[in-house]
Amino acid sequence: MKNPNPATQARSRRRRTTLLNAAVDLLAEGGFAAVTHRAVAQRAHLPLAATTYYFTSRDQLLAEAFAQLVETELTTTATWITRHGLTGLPEILTTDADRTRQLGLWELYVHAGRDPVLQQIARRWTDGCTRLIAQALDLPDTDPRARLLYTTLSTLWLELVVEQRPAEHARTLLTHALENLLPPR
């Protein structure tokens, strides 16, 4: 059996990554409906056949784009919490640049209720956020207070992104939740 050419393998990985990044960008910009094989190929400046070569279905493309978006968001959130603390989270969620990406994330999150593959990715998001909150509060990952705070934060996040409520209201409610959830130190 002939060994694959390393240059060809590297080119193949680059093309697949380019397609996946294009799908993530489209998802962030236009949501679920914006991610089609044709749109991804066009954004990636690659032939349409490349999308079906690397991604056998739109569902696979969406799932991998959602997974990449979740990992990026968890990394961004962890960095933000480290620098600004939990009460600063409403600010990161209200920037105009973030809003379209956040809408895409939430749209897929809701769509995951009908798709078991996306549901597992959505669960990674929820568990990852709960873990970040627990770490920030110096609680065990399984402490129900971390999950309760994540649930509160998620609701505030939806209000900020969907309803475009003022960040100050979310920050006040989040501060109040933290004060009532945790004993004084």
Secondary structure as the mmCIF struct_conf table of DSSP 4:
data_model
#
loop_
_struct_conf.conf_type_id
_struct_conf.id
_struct_conf.beg_label_comp_id
_struct_conf.beg_label_asym_id
_struct_conf.beg_label_seq_id
_struct_conf.end_label_comp_id
_struct_conf.end_label_asym_id
_struct_conf.end_label_seq_id
HELX_LH_PP_P HELX_LH_PP_P1 LYS A 2 ASN A 5
HELX_RH_AL_P HELX_RH_AL_P1 PRO A 6 GLY A 30
HELX_RH_3T_P HELX_RH_3T_P1 PHE A 32 ALA A 34
HELX_RH_AL_P HELX_RH_AL_P2 HIS A 37 ALA A 44
TURN_TY1_P TURN_TY1_P1 HIS A 45 HIS A 45
BEND BEND1 LEU A 46 LEU A 46
HELX_RH_AL_P HELX_RH_AL_P3 LEU A 48 TYR A 54
BEND BEND2 THR A 56 SER A 57
HELX_RH_AL_P HELX_RH_AL_P4 ARG A 58 HIS A 84
HELX_RH_3T_P HELX_RH_3T_P2 LEU A 86 GLY A 88
HELX_RH_AL_P HELX_RH_AL_P5 LEU A 89 LEU A 93
BEND BEND3 THR A 94 THR A 95
HELX_RH_AL_P HELX_RH_AL_P6 ASP A 96 HIS A 111
HELX_RH_3T_P HELX_RH_3T_P3 ALA A 112 ARG A 114
HELX_RH_AL_P HELX_RH_AL_P7 PRO A 116 ALA A 136
TURN_TY1_P TURN_TY1_P2 LEU A 137 ASP A 138
TURN_TY1_P TURN_TY1_P3 ASP A 141 THR A 142
HELX_RH_AL_P HELX_RH_AL_P8 PRO A 144 LEU A 158
HELX_RH_PI_P HELX_RH_PI_P1 GLU A 159 GLU A 163
HELX_RH_AL_P HELX_RH_AL_P9 ALA A 167 LEU A 181
BEND BEND4 LEU A 182 LEU A 182
#
